[in-house]
Amino acid sequence: MSGRIIYDSPVGLLEIVSDGKALRSVRAVNEIDGEYFHDDIADTAEKQLKEYFCGKRKVFDIPIAPEGTDFRKKVWKALSAVPYGETRSYGDIAEAIERPSASRAVGNAVGDNPILIIIPCHRVIRSGGKLGGFSAGTEMKKFLLKLENNLF
């Protein structure tokens, strides 16, 4: 059994997809389309995201299984190690995966993160302190960083 649900979050509609064993994706969507099915993983992800947005959750503890190359999986694992409320540069992540000259490739992997928020790609900024891009838009990135730093 797999799950595919929509969560109307404070940052817009989020599509949550699981394969029944692990979370496969969380992505921003503009509209509700297709069929949706609940399962334990998707429902747990929605519950944990709601807790996150209410300030009651800083760490997600749901099984994830993002699809990607070994390099991208290393990047996403390094992103998951960035603590709540902190940021890292693309260079910091490249160093963390022992590929210091791969900042640009890290940026591409960050941009292709299939599990928004739970793999916290929003915590990666440019080395000069500027936000940089975000696959779901810079407004969402600003919101998430403000949320994590109690700036509301």
N, CA, C and O atoms as a GROMACS GRO file, in nm:
protein
  608
    1MET      N    1   0.085  -0.119   0.000
    1MET     CA    2   0.000   0.000   0.000
    1MET      C    3   0.088   0.124   0.000
    1MET      O    4   0.192   0.128   0.067
    2SER      N    5   0.048   0.222  -0.074
    2SER     CA    6   0.123   0.348  -0.076
    2SER      C    7   0.028   0.462  -0.046
    2SER      O    8  -0.095   0.448  -0.053
    3GLY      N    9   0.087   0.576  -0.011
    3GLY     CA   10   0.006   0.692   0.023
    3GLY      C   11   0.041   0.811  -0.062
    3GLY      O   12   0.156   0.829  -0.103
    4ARG      N   13  -0.059   0.891  -0.088
    4ARG     CA   14  -0.042   1.017  -0.160
    4ARG      C   15  -0.149   1.109  -0.107
    4ARG      O   16  -0.267   1.091  -0.136
    5ILE      N   17  -0.108   1.208  -0.029
    5ILE     CA   18  -0.205   1.300   0.031
    5ILE      C   19  -0.160   1.444   0.010
    5ILE      O   20  -0.044   1.470  -0.023
    6ILE      N   21  -0.252   1.535   0.030
    6ILE     CA   22  -0.223   1.679   0.024
    6ILE      C   23  -0.242   1.736   0.163
    6ILE      O   24  -0.343   1.713   0.230
    7TYR      N   25  -0.143   1.813   0.205
    7TYR     CA   26  -0.150   1.884   0.333
    7TYR      C   27  -0.152   2.034   0.300
    7TYR      O   28  -0.060   2.085   0.236
    8ASP      N   29  -0.256   2.101   0.343
    8ASP     CA   30  -0.268   2.246   0.322
    8ASP      C   31  -0.194   2.314   0.436
    8ASP      O   32  -0.252   2.346   0.540
    9SER      N   33  -0.065   2.335   0.416
    9SER     CA   34   0.025   2.383   0.520
    9SER      C   35   0.030   2.536   0.523
    9SER      O   36  -0.026   2.601   0.435
   10PRO      N   37   0.095   2.593   0.623
   10PRO     CA   38   0.112   2.739   0.626
   10PRO      C   39   0.192   2.795   0.509
   10PRO      O   40   0.190   2.916   0.485
   11VAL      N   41   0.264   2.710   0.435
   11VAL     CA   42   0.341   2.756   0.319
   11VAL      C   43   0.277   2.714   0.188
   11VAL      O   44   0.339   2.725   0.081
   12GLY      N   45   0.155   2.665   0.194
   12GLY     CA   46   0.085   2.623   0.074
   12GLY      C   47   0.062   2.473   0.071
   12GLY      O   48   0.091   2.402   0.167
   13LEU      N   49   0.011   2.426  -0.041
   13LEU     CA   50  -0.019   2.285  -0.056
   13LEU      C   51   0.108   2.202  -0.068
   13LEU      O   52   0.196   2.233  -0.149
   14LEU      N   53   0.117   2.098   0.014
   14LEU     CA   54   0.229   2.005   0.008
   14LEU      C   55   0.177   1.867  -0.026
   14LEU      O   56   0.087   1.816   0.041
   15GLU      N   57   0.231   1.807  -0.130
   15GLU     CA   58   0.197   1.670  -0.166
   15GLU      C   59   0.295   1.577  -0.096
   15GLU      O   60   0.416   1.591  -0.110
   16ILE      N   61   0.241   1.483  -0.022
   16ILE     CA   62   0.320   1.387   0.055
   16ILE      C   63   0.299   1.250  -0.008
   16ILE      O   64   0.186   1.204  -0.022
   17VAL      N   65   0.410   1.184  -0.046
   17VAL     CA   66   0.401   1.054  -0.113
   17VAL      C   67   0.488   0.953  -0.040
   17VAL      O   68   0.604   0.980  -0.009
   18SER      N   69   0.430   0.837  -0.013
   18SER     CA   70   0.507   0.728   0.048
   18SER      C   71   0.490   0.603  -0.036
   18SER      O   72   0.399   0.592  -0.118
   19ASP      N   73   0.580   0.507  -0.013
   19ASP     CA   74   0.567   0.378  -0.080
   19ASP      C   75   0.512   0.272   0.015
   19ASP      O   76   0.516   0.153  -0.014
   20GLY      N   77   0.462   0.317   0.129
   20GLY     CA   78   0.409   0.226   0.229
   20GLY      C   79   0.511   0.185   0.334
   20GLY      O   80   0.476   0.138   0.442
   21LYS      N   81   0.640   0.204   0.302
   21LYS     CA   82   0.748   0.171   0.396
   21LYS      C   83   0.828   0.294   0.437
   21LYS      O   84   0.882   0.299   0.548
   22ALA      N   85   0.836   0.392   0.347
   22ALA     CA   86   0.914   0.512   0.372
   22ALA      C   87   0.857   0.629   0.292
   22ALA      O   88   0.786   0.610   0.194
   23LEU      N   89   0.890   0.747   0.336
   23LEU     CA   90   0.849   0.868   0.267
   23LEU      C   91   0.935   0.884   0.142
   23LEU      O   92   1.057   0.875   0.148
   24ARG      N   93   0.870   0.909   0.030
   24ARG     CA   94   0.940   0.922  -0.098
   24ARG      C   95   0.952   1.067  -0.143
   24ARG      O   96   1.053   1.107  -0.203
   25SER      N   97   0.850   1.147  -0.114
   25SER     CA   98   0.860   1.288  -0.152
   25SER      C   99   0.763   1.375  -0.072
   25SER      O  100   0.658   1.331  -0.027
   26VAL      N  101   0.805   1.499  -0.058
   26VAL     CA  102   0.720   1.608  -0.010
   26VAL      C  103   0.753   1.723  -0.103
   26VAL      O  104   0.867   1.769  -0.109
   27ARG      N  105   0.653   1.769  -0.175
   27ARG     CA  106   0.678   1.877  -0.270
   27ARG      C  107   0.563   1.976  -0.269
   27ARG      O  108   0.449   1.941  -0.241
   28ALA      N  109   0.597   2.099  -0.302
   28ALA     CA  110   0.496   2.204  -0.312
   28ALA      C  111   0.420   2.186  -0.443
   28ALA      O  112   0.479   2.161  -0.548
   29VAL      N  113   0.288   2.197  -0.435
   29VAL     CA  114   0.203   2.188  -0.553
   29VAL      C  115   0.107   2.306  -0.554
   29VAL      O  116   0.078   2.366  -0.450
   30ASN      N  117   0.059   2.340  -0.672
   30ASN     CA  118  -0.033   2.453  -0.685
   30ASN      C  119  -0.179   2.413  -0.682
   30ASN      O  120  -0.266   2.495  -0.654
   31GLU      N  121  -0.206   2.286  -0.712
   31GLU     CA  122  -0.345   2.242  -0.715
   31GLU      C  123  -0.355   2.096  -0.675
   31GLU      O  124  -0.256   2.022  -0.675
   32ILE      N  125  -0.473   2.058  -0.641
   32ILE     CA  126  -0.501   1.919  -0.604
   32ILE      C  127  -0.549   1.848  -0.730
   32ILE      O  128  -0.648   1.887  -0.791
   33ASP      N  129  -0.477   1.741  -0.767
   33ASP     CA  130  -0.518   1.666  -0.885
   33ASP      C  131  -0.496   1.518  -0.860
   33ASP      O  132  -0.415   1.479  -0.775
   34GLY      N  133  -0.565   1.436  -0.932
   34GLY     CA  134  -0.548   1.293  -0.921
   34GLY      C  135  -0.613   1.235  -0.797
   34GLY      O  136  -0.688   1.302  -0.726
   35GLU      N  137  -0.582   1.110  -0.773
   35GLU     CA  138  -0.638   1.040  -0.659
   35GLU      C  139  -0.541   1.042  -0.542
   35GLU      O  140  -0.420   1.045  -0.560
   36TYR      N  141  -0.596   1.041  -0.422
   36TYR     CA  142  -0.515   1.046  -0.300
   36TYR      C  143  -0.554   0.931  -0.211
   36TYR      O  144  -0.672   0.896  -0.198
   37PHE      N  145  -0.453   0.872  -0.148
   37PHE     CA  146  -0.473   0.756  -0.062
   37PHE      C  147  -0.393   0.776   0.067
   37PHE      O  148  -0.278   0.820   0.063
   38HIS      N  149  -0.454   0.746   0.177
   38HIS     CA  150  -0.385   0.755   0.306
   38HIS      C  151  -0.313   0.624   0.336
   38HIS      O  152  -0.362   0.516   0.302
   39ASP      N  153  -0.198   0.634   0.400
   39ASP     CA  154  -0.131   0.520   0.460
   39ASP      C  155  -0.060   0.572   0.585
   39ASP      O  156  -0.054   0.693   0.607
   40ASP      N  157  -0.007   0.483   0.666
   40ASP     CA  158   0.054   0.522   0.793
   40ASP      C  159   0.171   0.618   0.774
   40ASP      O  160   0.184   0.714   0.851
   41ILE      N  161   0.255   0.595   0.675
   41ILE     CA  162   0.373   0.680   0.654
   41ILE      C  163   0.331   0.821   0.613
   41ILE      O  164   0.377   0.918   0.673
   42ALA      N  165   0.245   0.832   0.514
   42ALA     CA  166   0.200   0.964   0.468
   42ALA      C  167   0.126   1.038   0.581
   42ALA      O  168   0.147   1.158   0.599
   43ASP      N  169   0.042   0.968   0.654
   43ASP     CA  170  -0.029   1.031   0.766
   43ASP      C  171   0.066   1.076   0.875
   43ASP      O  172   0.048   1.184   0.933
   44THR      N  173   0.168   0.996   0.905
   44THR     CA  174   0.267   1.034   1.006
   44THR      C  175   0.347   1.155   0.959
   44THR      O  176   0.376   1.244   1.038
   45ALA      N  177   0.383   1.158   0.832
   45ALA     CA  178   0.456   1.273   0.778
   45ALA      C  179   0.372   1.400   0.791
   45ALA      O  180   0.424   1.505   0.830
   46GLU      N  181   0.244   1.391   0.758
   46GLU     CA  182   0.156   1.508   0.772
   46GLU      C  183   0.149   1.552   0.918
   46GLU      O  184   0.157   1.671   0.948
   47LYS      N  185   0.133   1.457   1.009
   47LYS     CA  186   0.126   1.488   1.152
   47LYS      C  187   0.255   1.557   1.199
   47LYS      O  188   0.250   1.656   1.271
   48GLN      N  189   0.369   1.503   1.158
   48GLN     CA  190   0.496   1.561   1.200
   48GLN      C  191   0.518   1.700   1.138
   48GLN      O  192   0.574   1.787   1.203
   49LEU      N  193   0.475   1.720   1.015
   49LEU     CA  194   0.485   1.852   0.953
   49LEU      C  195   0.396   1.952   1.027
   49LEU      O  196   0.437   2.067   1.048
   50LYS      N  197   0.277   1.912   1.066
   50LYS     CA  198   0.189   2.000   1.144
   50LYS      C  199   0.256   2.039   1.275
   50LYS      O  200   0.250   2.155   1.316
   51GLU      N  201   0.318   1.942   1.342
   51GLU     CA  202   0.390   1.970   1.467
   51GLU      C  203   0.506   2.068   1.443
   51GLU      O  204   0.530   2.158   1.522
   52TYR      N  205   0.576   2.048   1.333
   52TYR     CA  206   0.687   2.137   1.295
   52TYR      C  207   0.635   2.280   1.279
   52TYR      O  208   0.693   2.374   1.335
   53PHE      N  209   0.528   2.298   1.204
   53PHE     CA  210   0.476   2.432   1.180
   53PHE      C  211   0.419   2.496   1.307
   53PHE      O  212   0.411   2.618   1.316
   54CYS      N  213   0.379   2.415   1.405
   54CYS     CA  214   0.330   2.468   1.532
   54CYS      C  215   0.444   2.492   1.631
   54CYS      O  216   0.420   2.538   1.743
   55GLY      N  217   0.567   2.464   1.592
   55GLY     CA  218   0.682   2.484   1.679
   55GLY      C  219   0.702   2.372   1.780
   55GLY      O  220   0.779   2.388   1.874
   56LYS      N  221   0.634   2.259   1.762
   56LYS     CA  222   0.643   2.148   1.858
   56LYS      C  223   0.739   2.039   1.812
   56LYS      O  224   0.764   1.944   1.887
   57ARG      N  225   0.793   2.049   1.691
   57ARG     CA  226   0.884   1.945   1.640
   57ARG      C  227   1.004   2.011   1.574
   57ARG      O  228   0.990   2.100   1.490
   58LYS      N  229   1.123   1.967   1.616
   58LYS     CA  230   1.247   2.017   1.558
   58LYS      C  231   1.321   1.909   1.480
   58LYS      O  232   1.407   1.939   1.397
   59VAL      N  233   1.288   1.784   1.505
   59VAL     CA  234   1.352   1.670   1.439
   59VAL      C  235   1.242   1.577   1.387
   59VAL      O  236   1.148   1.545   1.460
   60PHE      N  237   1.256   1.536   1.263
   60PHE     CA  238   1.161   1.441   1.205
   60PHE      C  239   1.214   1.300   1.225
   60PHE      O  240   1.334   1.275   1.209
   61ASP      N  241   1.126   1.209   1.261
   61ASP     CA  242   1.169   1.071   1.284
   61ASP      C  243   1.079   0.974   1.207
   61ASP      O  244   1.012   0.888   1.263
   62ILE      N  245   1.080   0.994   1.078
   62ILE     CA  246   1.000   0.911   0.988
   62ILE      C  247   1.097   0.849   0.887
   62ILE      O  248   1.190   0.916   0.843
   63PRO      N  249   1.076   0.725   0.849
   63PRO     CA  250   1.167   0.666   0.749
   63PRO      C  251   1.153   0.738   0.614
   63PRO      O  252   1.042   0.763   0.566
   64ILE      N  253   1.268   0.769   0.554
   64ILE     CA  254   1.268   0.834   0.423
   64ILE      C  255   1.346   0.750   0.324
   64ILE      O  256   1.438   0.677   0.361
   65ALA      N  257   1.310   0.760   0.198
   65ALA     CA  258   1.379   0.688   0.092
   65ALA      C  259   1.378   0.772  -0.036
   65ALA      O  260   1.309   0.740  -0.132
   66PRO      N  261   1.457   0.882  -0.034
   66PRO     CA  262   1.461   0.965  -0.154
   66PRO      C  263   1.534   0.894  -0.267
   66PRO      O  264   1.632   0.822  -0.244
   67GLU      N  265   1.486   0.914  -0.389
   67GLU     CA  266   1.550   0.853  -0.505
   67GLU      C  267   1.654   0.950  -0.561
   67GLU      O  268   1.625   1.068  -0.580
   68GLY      N  269   1.774   0.898  -0.586
   68GLY     CA  270   1.880   0.981  -0.642
   68GLY      C  271   2.010   0.905  -0.649
   68GLY      O  272   2.020   0.791  -0.605
   69THR      N  273   2.110   0.971  -0.706
   69THR     CA  274   2.242   0.911  -0.715
   69THR      C  275   2.304   0.901  -0.576
   69THR      O  276   2.255   0.961  -0.480
   70ASP      N  277   2.411   0.824  -0.565
   70ASP     CA  278   2.482   0.814  -0.437
   70ASP      C  279   2.529   0.952  -0.390
   70ASP      O  280   2.521   0.983  -0.271
   71PHE      N  281   2.579   1.034  -0.483
   71PHE     CA  282   2.624   1.168  -0.448
   71PHE      C  283   2.509   1.250  -0.387
   71PHE      O  284   2.524   1.311  -0.282
   72ARG      N  285   2.396   1.249  -0.454
   72ARG     CA  286   2.281   1.327  -0.405
   72ARG      C  287   2.234   1.275  -0.269
   72ARG      O  288   2.198   1.354  -0.181
   73LYS      N  289   2.234   1.145  -0.252
   73LYS     CA  290   2.194   1.089  -0.122
   73LYS      C  291   2.289   1.133  -0.012
   73LYS      O  292   2.246   1.156   0.101
   74LYS      N  293   2.418   1.145  -0.042
   74LYS     CA  294   2.514   1.196   0.057
   74LYS      C  295   2.484   1.341   0.093
   74LYS      O  296   2.488   1.380   0.210
   75VAL      N  297   2.453   1.419  -0.010
   75VAL     CA  298   2.418   1.560   0.014
   75VAL      C  299   2.294   1.567   0.102
   75VAL      O  300   2.292   1.642   0.200
   76TRP      N  301   2.191   1.491   0.069
   76TRP     CA  302   2.066   1.497   0.145
   76TRP      C  303   2.086   1.449   0.288
   76TRP      O  304   2.023   1.500   0.380
   77LYS      N  305   2.173   1.352   0.307
   77LYS     CA  306   2.205   1.305   0.443
   77LYS      C  307   2.276   1.417   0.520
   77LYS      O  308   2.247   1.438   0.638
   78ALA      N  309   2.368   1.487   0.454
   78ALA     CA  310   2.437   1.599   0.519
   78ALA      C  311   2.339   1.711   0.553
   78ALA      O  312   2.352   1.774   0.658
   79LEU      N  313   2.242   1.736   0.466
   79LEU     CA  314   2.140   1.837   0.496
   79LEU      C  315   2.062   1.800   0.620
   79LEU      O  316   2.030   1.885   0.703
   80SER      N  317   2.032   1.672   0.633
   80SER     CA  318   1.954   1.624   0.748
   80SER      C  319   2.029   1.640   0.879
   80SER      O  320   1.969   1.637   0.986
   81ALA      N  321   2.160   1.657   0.872
   81ALA     CA  322   2.241   1.675   0.992
   81ALA      C  323   2.251   1.821   1.035
   81ALA      O  324   2.302   1.850   1.143
   82VAL      N  325   2.202   1.915   0.952
   82VAL     CA  326   2.205   2.057   0.989
   82VAL      C  327   2.097   2.079   1.095
   82VAL      O  328   1.979   2.056   1.068
   83PRO      N  329   2.136   2.124   1.214
   83PRO     CA  330   2.039   2.139   1.323
   83PRO      C  331   1.931   2.244   1.294
   83PRO      O  332   1.953   2.341   1.222
   84TYR      N  333   1.817   2.221   1.351
   84TYR     CA  334   1.703   2.313   1.348
   84TYR      C  335   1.752   2.453   1.388
   84TYR      O  336   1.824   2.468   1.487
   85GLY      N  337   1.714   2.553   1.311
   85GLY     CA  338   1.748   2.691   1.345
   85GLY      C  339   1.886   2.735   1.300
   85GLY      O  340   1.924   2.850   1.323
   86GLU      N  341   1.962   2.646   1.238
   86GLU     CA  342   2.096   2.681   1.190
   86GLU      C  343   2.099   2.673   1.038
   86GLU      O  344   2.013   2.613   0.976
   87THR      N  345   2.200   2.736   0.980
   87THR     CA  346   2.219   2.729   0.836
   87THR      C  347   2.363   2.687   0.806
   87THR      O  348   2.452   2.696   0.890
   88ARG      N  349   2.382   2.641   0.684
   88ARG     CA  350   2.513   2.605   0.632
   88ARG      C  351   2.522   2.657   0.489
   88ARG      O  352   2.421   2.676   0.422
   89SER      N  353   2.644   2.678   0.444
   89SER     CA  354   2.664   2.719   0.305
   89SER      C  355   2.676   2.595   0.218
   89SER      O  356   2.693   2.483   0.267
   90TYR      N  357   2.666   2.617   0.088
   90TYR     CA  358   2.685   2.506  -0.005
   90TYR      C  359   2.825   2.448   0.012
   90TYR      O  360   2.844   2.327   0.004
   91GLY      N  361   2.923   2.536   0.037
   91GLY     CA  362   3.060   2.491   0.061
   91GLY      C  363   3.071   2.407   0.187
   91GLY      O  364   3.146   2.309   0.190
   92ASP      N  365   2.998   2.445   0.292
   92ASP     CA  366   2.997   2.366   0.416
   92ASP      C  367   2.947   2.225   0.390
   92ASP      O  368   3.002   2.127   0.441
   93ILE      N  369   2.842   2.215   0.310
   93ILE     CA  370   2.786   2.082   0.279
   93ILE      C  371   2.886   2.003   0.194
   93ILE      O  372   2.904   1.883   0.214
   94ALA      N  373   2.952   2.070   0.099
   94ALA     CA  374   3.054   2.003   0.017
   94ALA      C  375   3.166   1.949   0.106
   94ALA      O  376   3.213   1.838   0.085
   95GLU      N  377   3.207   2.027   0.204
   95GLU     CA  378   3.310   1.982   0.300
   95GLU      C  379   3.259   1.863   0.381
   95GLU      O  380   3.332   1.767   0.405
   96ALA      N  381   3.134   1.871   0.424
   96ALA     CA  382   3.076   1.764   0.507
   96ALA      C  383   3.073   1.630   0.436
   96ALA      O  384   3.084   1.525   0.500
   97ILE      N  385   3.059   1.633   0.304
   97ILE     CA  386   3.057   1.506   0.229
   97ILE      C  387   3.194   1.474   0.170
   97ILE      O  388   3.208   1.384   0.087
   98GLU      N  389   3.295   1.549   0.214
   98GLU     CA  390   3.434   1.529   0.172
   98GLU      C  391   3.455   1.548   0.022
   98GLU      O  392   3.532   1.477  -0.042
   99ARG      N  393   3.383   1.646  -0.033
   99ARG     CA  394   3.397   1.684  -0.173
   99ARG      C  395   3.406   1.837  -0.179
   99ARG      O  396   3.318   1.902  -0.234
  100PRO      N  397   3.514   1.895  -0.121
  100PRO     CA  398   3.522   2.041  -0.105
  100PRO      C  399   3.512   2.122  -0.233
  100PRO      O  400   3.475   2.239  -0.228
  101SER      N  401   3.544   2.065  -0.346
  101SER     CA  402   3.537   2.140  -0.472
  101SER      C  403   3.403   2.122  -0.543
  101SER      O  404   3.386   2.165  -0.657
  102ALA      N  405   3.308   2.058  -0.477
  102ALA     CA  406   3.181   2.024  -0.542
  102ALA      C  407   3.064   2.114  -0.501
  102ALA      O  408   2.949   2.070  -0.503
  103SER      N  409   3.093   2.238  -0.465
  103SER     CA  410   2.984   2.327  -0.420
  103SER      C  411   2.873   2.342  -0.523
  103SER      O  412   2.755   2.343  -0.487
  104ARG      N  413   2.909   2.353  -0.649
  104ARG     CA  414   2.806   2.370  -0.753
  104ARG      C  415   2.720   2.244  -0.764
  104ARG      O  416   2.598   2.253  -0.774
  105ALA      N  417   2.783   2.127  -0.762
  105ALA     CA  418   2.708   2.000  -0.767
  105ALA      C  419   2.622   1.984  -0.642
  105ALA      O  420   2.510   1.933  -0.650
  106VAL      N  421   2.673   2.029  -0.528
  106VAL     CA  422   2.593   2.028  -0.405
  106VAL      C  423   2.470   2.115  -0.425
  106VAL      O  424   2.359   2.076  -0.388
  107GLY      N  425   2.488   2.233  -0.483
  107GLY     CA  426   2.375   2.322  -0.508
  107GLY      C  427   2.269   2.256  -0.595
  107GLY      O  428   2.149   2.271  -0.570
  108ASN      N  429   2.313   2.183  -0.696
  108ASN     CA  430   2.217   2.112  -0.781
  108ASN      C  431   2.142   2.005  -0.703
  108ASN      O  432   2.021   1.989  -0.719
  109ALA      N  433   2.213   1.931  -0.618
  109ALA     CA  434   2.149   1.826  -0.538
  109ALA      C  435   2.052   1.888  -0.438
  109ALA      O  436   1.943   1.834  -0.415
  110VAL      N  437   2.091   2.000  -0.378
  110VAL     CA  438   2.002   2.069  -0.284
  110VAL      C  439   1.875   2.110  -0.357
  110VAL      O  440   1.764   2.093  -0.306
  111GLY      N  441   1.890   2.164  -0.476
  111GLY     CA  442   1.775   2.209  -0.555
  111GLY      C  443   1.684   2.096  -0.599
  111GLY      O  444   1.565   2.117  -0.626
  112ASP      N  445   1.738   1.975  -0.606
  112ASP     CA  446   1.658   1.860  -0.647
  112ASP      C  447   1.611   1.774  -0.530
  112ASP      O  448   1.566   1.661  -0.550
  113ASN      N  449   1.621   1.827  -0.410
  113ASN     CA  450   1.576   1.754  -0.292
  113ASN      C  451   1.428   1.713  -0.308
  113ASN      O  452   1.342   1.800  -0.325
  114PRO      N  453   1.400   1.584  -0.303
  114PRO     CA  454   1.261   1.540  -0.324
  114PRO      C  455   1.174   1.545  -0.199
  114PRO      O  456   1.052   1.525  -0.208
  115ILE      N  457   1.234   1.570  -0.083
  115ILE     CA  458   1.156   1.565   0.041
  115ILE      C  459   1.172   1.698   0.115
  115ILE      O  460   1.246   1.708   0.214
  116LEU      N  461   1.102   1.800   0.065
  116LEU     CA  462   1.112   1.933   0.124
  116LEU      C  463   1.083   1.931   0.274
  116LEU      O  464   1.005   1.850   0.323
  117ILE      N  465   1.147   2.020   0.344
  117ILE     CA  466   1.131   2.048   0.486
  117ILE      C  467   1.188   1.935   0.571
  117ILE      O  468   1.271   1.959   0.659
  118ILE      N  469   1.146   1.812   0.547
  118ILE     CA  470   1.194   1.699   0.627
  118ILE      C  471   1.342   1.676   0.600
  118ILE      O  472   1.418   1.650   0.694
  119ILE      N  473   1.386   1.685   0.475
  119ILE     CA  474   1.528   1.701   0.443
  119ILE      C  475   1.544   1.852   0.426
  119ILE      O  476   1.501   1.907   0.325
  120PRO      N  477   1.604   1.918   0.525
  120PRO     CA  478   1.595   2.065   0.534
  120PRO      C  479   1.686   2.143   0.439
  120PRO      O  480   1.781   2.209   0.483
  121CYS      N  481   1.657   2.136   0.311
  121CYS     CA  482   1.736   2.209   0.213
  121CYS      C  483   1.722   2.361   0.230
  121CYS      O  484   1.807   2.436   0.183
  122HIS      N  485   1.617   2.405   0.298
  122HIS     CA  486   1.599   2.547   0.324
  122HIS      C  487   1.707   2.603   0.416
  122HIS      O  488   1.723   2.725   0.425
  123ARG      N  489   1.780   2.517   0.484
  123ARG     CA  490   1.885   2.561   0.576
  123ARG      C  491   2.019   2.586   0.507
  123ARG      O  492   2.118   2.617   0.574
  124VAL      N  493   2.022   2.573   0.375
  124VAL     CA  494   2.145   2.598   0.300
  124VAL      C  495   2.135   2.735   0.233
  124VAL      O  496   2.039   2.764   0.161
  125ILE      N  497   2.237   2.818   0.259
  125ILE     CA  498   2.242   2.952   0.204
  125ILE      C  499   2.376   2.973   0.134
  125ILE      O  500   2.466   2.890   0.144
  126ARG      N  501   2.388   3.083   0.064
  126ARG     CA  502   2.514   3.115  -0.002
  126ARG      C  503   2.619   3.154   0.102
  126ARG      O  504   2.585   3.197   0.212
  127SER      N  505   2.745   3.139   0.066
  127SER     CA  506   2.853   3.167   0.161
  127SER      C  507   2.855   3.312   0.208
  127SER      O  508   2.902   3.339   0.319
  128GLY      N  509   2.804   3.405   0.128
  128GLY     CA  510   2.798   3.545   0.169
  128GLY      C  511   2.680   3.577   0.258
  128GLY      O  512   2.662   3.693   0.297
  129GLY      N  513   2.599   3.477   0.291
  129GLY     CA  514   2.484   3.498   0.378
  129GLY      C  515   2.353   3.521   0.305
  129GLY      O  516   2.248   3.528   0.368
  130LYS      N  517   2.357   3.534   0.172
  130LYS     CA  518   2.232   3.552   0.097
  130LYS      C  519   2.159   3.419   0.089
  130LYS      O  520   2.219   3.312   0.096
  131LEU      N  521   2.027   3.428   0.075
  131LEU     CA  522   1.946   3.307   0.077
  131LEU      C  523   1.976   3.210  -0.036
  131LEU      O  524   1.980   3.089  -0.013
  132GLY      N  525   1.996   3.260  -0.154
  132GLY     CA  526   2.010   3.170  -0.268
  132GLY      C  527   1.874   3.121  -0.311
  132GLY      O  528   1.772   3.166  -0.259
  133GLY      N  529   1.872   3.030  -0.404
  133GLY     CA  530   1.745   2.980  -0.457
  133GLY      C  531   1.683   2.874  -0.368
  133GLY      O  532   1.742   2.828  -0.270
  134PHE      N  533   1.562   2.838  -0.404
  134PHE     CA  534   1.489   2.735  -0.333
  134PHE      C  535   1.386   2.681  -0.430
  134PHE      O  536   1.311   2.758  -0.491
  135SER      N  537   1.380   2.551  -0.446
  135SER     CA  538   1.293   2.492  -0.548
  135SER      C  539   1.146   2.530  -0.530
  135SER      O  540   1.072   2.536  -0.628
  136ALA      N  541   1.104   2.556  -0.408
  136ALA     CA  542   0.965   2.593  -0.383
  136ALA      C  543   0.947   2.744  -0.370
  136ALA      O  544   0.839   2.790  -0.334
  137GLY      N  545   1.051   2.820  -0.399
  137GLY     CA  546   1.043   2.965  -0.396
  137GLY      C  547   1.108   3.025  -0.272
  137GLY      O  548   1.107   2.966  -0.164
  138THR      N  549   1.165   3.143  -0.290
  138THR     CA  550   1.237   3.206  -0.178
  138THR      C  551   1.144   3.251  -0.066
  138THR      O  552   1.186   3.258   0.049
  139GLU      N  553   1.018   3.280  -0.097
  139GLU     CA  554   0.925   3.319   0.010
  139GLU      C  555   0.906   3.203   0.109
  139GLU      O  556   0.902   3.226   0.230
  140MET      N  557   0.895   3.080   0.057
  140MET     CA  558   0.882   2.965   0.147
  140MET      C  559   1.010   2.949   0.229
  140MET      O  560   1.004   2.922   0.349
  141LYS      N  561   1.125   2.965   0.164
  141LYS     CA  562   1.252   2.951   0.234
  141LYS      C  563   1.261   3.054   0.348
  141LYS      O  564   1.298   3.019   0.460
  142LYS      N  565   1.228   3.179   0.320
  142LYS     CA  566   1.229   3.284   0.423
  142LYS      C  567   1.136   3.246   0.538
  142LYS      O  568   1.173   3.258   0.655
  143PHE      N  569   1.016   3.199   0.505
  143PHE     CA  570   0.919   3.161   0.607
  143PHE      C  571   0.976   3.052   0.697
  143PHE      O  572   0.968   3.062   0.820
  144LEU      N  573   1.033   2.948   0.637
  144LEU     CA  574   1.085   2.835   0.716
  144LEU      C  575   1.200   2.878   0.805
  144LEU      O  576   1.208   2.835   0.920
  145LEU      N  577   1.289   2.962   0.754
  145LEU     CA  578   1.401   3.010   0.836
  145LEU      C  579   1.352   3.099   0.950
  145LEU      O  580   1.404   3.092   1.061
  146LYS      N  581   1.254   3.183   0.923
  146LYS     CA  582   1.195   3.266   1.030
  146LYS      C  583   1.127   3.178   1.135
  146LYS      O  584   1.142   3.201   1.255
  147LEU      N  585   1.052   3.078   1.089
  147LEU     CA  586   0.985   2.986   1.180
  147LEU      C  587   1.086   2.922   1.275
  147LEU      O  588   1.064   2.916   1.396
  148GLU      N  589   1.197   2.874   1.219
  148GLU     CA  590   1.295   2.803   1.299
  148GLU      C  591   1.374   2.894   1.392
  148GLU      O  592   1.437   2.848   1.488
  149ASN      N  593   1.370   3.021   1.364
  149ASN     CA  594   1.443   3.117   1.450
  149ASN      C  595   1.349   3.202   1.534
  149ASN      O  596   1.388   3.308   1.584
  150ASN      N  597   1.224   3.157   1.548
  150ASN     CA  598   1.123   3.227   1.629
  150ASN      C  599   1.112   3.375   1.593
  150ASN      O  600   1.108   3.460   1.682
  151LEU      N  601   1.107   3.405   1.466
  151LEU     CA  602   1.099   3.544   1.423
  151LEU      C  603   0.956   3.587   1.389
  151LEU      O  604   0.935   3.688   1.322
  152PHE      N  605   0.859   3.511   1.435
  152PHE     CA  606   0.718   3.548   1.415
  152PHE      C  607   0.660   3.602   1.543
  152PHE      O  608   0.543   3.639   1.547
   0.00000   0.00000   0.00000
